[in-house]
Amino acid sequence: MLEEIHHFGHAVEDLEEATRFYGRNLGATAGEPEEVPHQGVRVVMLVAGQSRVELLKPTRPDSPGASSSPSAARASTTSPTGSRALRRLSRSSRSEV
C-alpha cells in the first residue's frame, strides 16, 4: 500500500506559466529554478502544505518528458512498498499509451 508520496514530478512546456498556475490554484510556494544537466531538465520545486510538486522542463530531446506529451509525470516516495507500487503504476500507464 502506498503510504506517502515524497513529491510528484510534472513535465511542462512553460516552467514560468506552470509555476504561476500552481501558485495561484494551490497556494504553492516556489523555490528557485535549477538546472539539472545530467537529466537534461530545468526544475522548480513547489511546496503546498505537506505536498511537493516538481515541475520539469525538458532541455534536450532525450530529457524526461521530452518524447511524451507535455503533461508527462512521475512521482517519488520514501517507502519501499510505495516505490514498488509506483513502478507498477508507471509500467501500466506506459503500456496504455
VEXDREN-2710 file (C-alpha; in Angstrom, 1 decimal):
% VEXDREN-2710
k/r/px/py/pz
1/MET/0.0/0.0/0.0
2/LEU/1.2/3.5/-0.8
3/GLU/1.7/5.4/2.4
4/GLU/3.3/8.6/1.2
5/ILE/4.5/10.3/-1.9
6/HIS/7.6/12.4/-1.3
7/HIS/6.9/14.5/-4.4
8/PHE/5.2/14.4/-7.8
9/GLY/7.1/15.5/-10.9
10/HIS/5.2/17.1/-13.8
11/ALA/6.9/17.8/-17.2
12/VAL/5.7/21.1/-18.6
13/GLU/6.4/23.1/-21.7
14/ASP/6.5/26.5/-19.9
15/LEU/8.1/26.5/-16.4
16/GLU/7.1/30.0/-15.5
17/GLU/3.5/29.6/-16.6
18/ALA/3.1/26.3/-14.7
19/THR/4.8/27.9/-11.6
20/ARG/2.2/30.7/-11.7
21/PHE/-0.7/28.2/-12.2
22/TYR/0.3/26.1/-9.2
23/GLY/0.9/29.2/-7.0
24/ARG/-2.5/30.7/-8.0
25/ASN/-4.6/27.5/-7.7
26/LEU/-2.9/25.6/-4.9
27/GLY/-1.2/28.4/-3.0
28/ALA/2.1/26.7/-3.6
29/THR/5.4/28.4/-2.8
30/ALA/8.1/28.1/-5.5
31/GLY/11.8/27.5/-4.9
32/GLU/14.4/28.9/-7.3
33/PRO/14.6/27.3/-10.8
34/GLU/17.5/25.0/-11.0
35/GLU/19.3/23.3/-13.9
36/VAL/19.9/19.5/-13.7
37/PRO/22.3/19.0/-16.6
38/HIS/22.7/15.2/-16.2
39/GLN/18.9/14.7/-16.6
40/GLY/18.5/17.4/-19.2
41/VAL/15.8/19.4/-17.3
42/ARG/15.3/22.7/-15.6
43/VAL/13.2/22.2/-12.4
44/VAL/11.2/24.2/-9.9
45/MET/10.1/22.6/-6.6
46/LEU/6.8/23.8/-5.3
47/VAL/5.5/23.3/-1.8
48/ALA/1.9/23.4/-0.8
49/GLY/1.3/22.3/2.8
50/GLN/3.0/18.9/3.2
51/SER/2.8/18.3/-0.6
52/ARG/5.6/18.9/-3.1
53/VAL/5.3/19.2/-6.9
54/GLU/8.5/19.2/-9.0
55/LEU/8.0/21.0/-12.3
56/LEU/10.4/19.8/-15.0
57/LYS/11.0/21.5/-18.4
58/PRO/13.0/19.3/-20.8
59/THR/16.1/21.0/-22.2
60/ARG/17.1/18.4/-24.7
61/PRO/15.3/15.7/-26.8
62/ASP/16.3/12.8/-24.6
63/SER/15.2/14.5/-21.4
64/PRO/12.4/13.0/-19.1
65/GLY/9.1/14.1/-20.6
66/ALA/10.5/15.4/-23.9
67/SER/9.4/12.5/-26.0
68/SER/5.9/12.1/-24.4
69/SER/3.1/14.5/-24.0
70/PRO/3.8/17.8/-22.2
71/SER/1.9/16.5/-19.3
72/ALA/4.2/13.6/-18.6
73/ALA/4.5/12.9/-14.9
74/ARG/6.5/11.0/-12.3
75/ALA/6.3/10.5/-8.6
76/SER/8.8/9.7/-5.8
77/THR/8.1/8.0/-2.5
78/THR/10.2/7.3/0.6
79/SER/8.6/3.9/1.3
80/PRO/9.9/0.7/-0.3
81/THR/6.3/-0.6/-0.7
82/GLY/5.3/2.7/-2.2
83/SER/8.2/2.6/-4.6
84/ARG/7.1/-0.9/-5.9
85/ALA/3.5/0.4/-6.3
86/LEU/4.7/3.5/-8.3
87/ARG/6.9/1.3/-10.5
88/ARG/3.8/-0.9/-11.3
89/LEU/1.7/2.1/-11.9
90/SER/4.3/3.6/-14.2
91/ARG/4.6/0.4/-16.2
92/SER/0.9/0.1/-16.6
93/SER/0.4/3.7/-17.7
94/ARG/3.2/3.4/-20.3
95/SER/1.6/0.3/-21.8
96/GLU/-1.7/2.1/-22.2
97/VAL/-0.2/5.0/-24.2
END
